[in-house]
Amino acid sequence: MKKHILLPILGLMLVYGCDKKEAIKDTKEEQFCIDKNLKEKITIELIQKRTVSESINLTGNITYNNDHVVQFNSLVEGIITKTTFSLGDYVKKGQVLAEIKSTELNGMQSESKSLQSQLSVAQRQLQATKSMFDDGIASQKDLLQAQSELDILKSSLENVKANLAMFSASSERAVFQIKAPTEGYVVAKNISPGMQITNGSESLFTISDLKEIWVLVNVYTSNLKNVTENMLVDVTTPAYPGEVFKGKITMLSKVFDAEEHVLKARIVMENKNLKLKPGMTADIVIDKSLGGEILVAVPAKAAIFDNNRDYILIYKDDCTIESREINPIKKNNNWIYFDKGVKEGEKVITKNHLLIQERLKN
């Protein structure tokens, strides 16, 4: 009788024991590892020691180099009848950009025809005078005068033709054609169909090759003591996050800008791949040495602000990533510095680290 009672109890214990093991197995967390796809999207950098520096942060705007531009001003008056370009277009030398309807064209063409008629008469007059001179009827003075009148008419006709050619006059369309004086990009445009062009009108357009640009920096009074000519600077722009362009302050104005109440500094920069465009805003960072102190440094972009604390992700291998709370002693826009808590030679994740931080928290 006791044997029959024990068997069901043992069976229940076995079932309970199996369920408990299964529950323990189910609650065991899986280890997070960086797979191949994620590995290609992250950046891992080696932690090294660097000279401590402080940053002076300034703002500015990118503009074209005024020393490398061509501005076009019309030498004739009239009405713009056609334009064939837009702001930012690349144009080639000699390319027709606009047409002007002008009464001056009619005057020049009429003058050209009149001079051609007068020239024909003068040539016949010279031939007649020369024949009479050979026959002794005309004097040498008469011959020289006839030759002089012909030369004057030739010179006047050449001037008129040169003006017509300079303005690319089209007799068929009765317009002056405005052609690009050089190749480059149209960085300013003050011309449109129907516009009246008069003497003293502002530049119709400006062309620049943009191979070299200016960054005009706003320097406030509080930063004057920290900014000098020939200082090396880092330039960034919202158009290219994380990309740093190197430059140098080549000029610091001696007069405050009346409207913005700042001193303007100029940075001249090569514009490789024409990435920097006039009109872009820019952030300028000037690093200033603090006496050569050397500390362990981590790129500032590696920091993660989470729950009112700062962290970095220390990479050991694809399945061992540590989310480490940090307490830097100095920092600037580019670097954060440590005297403890981070070791030289460790590796830190600096790109797409937020994705990994969220995975580690789950």
Secondary structure, 3 states (H helix, E strand, C coil): CHHHHHHHHHHHHHHHHHHHHHHHHHHCCCCCCCCHHHHHHCEEEECEEEEEEEEEEEEEEEEECHHHEEEECCCCCEEEEEECCCCCCEECCCCEEEEEECHHHHHHHHHHHHHHHHHHHHHHHHHHHHHHHHCCCCCHHHHHHHHHHHHHHHHHHHHHHHHHHHCCEECCCCEEEEECCCCEEEEEECCCCCCEECCCCCCCEEEECCCEEEEEEEECHHHHHHCCCCCEEEEECCCCCCCCEEEEEEEEEEEECCCCCCEEEEEEEECHHHCCCCCCEEEEEEEEEEEEEEEEEEEHHHCEEECCEEEEEEEEECCEEEEEECCCCEECCCEEEECCCCCCCCEEEEECHHHHHHHHHC
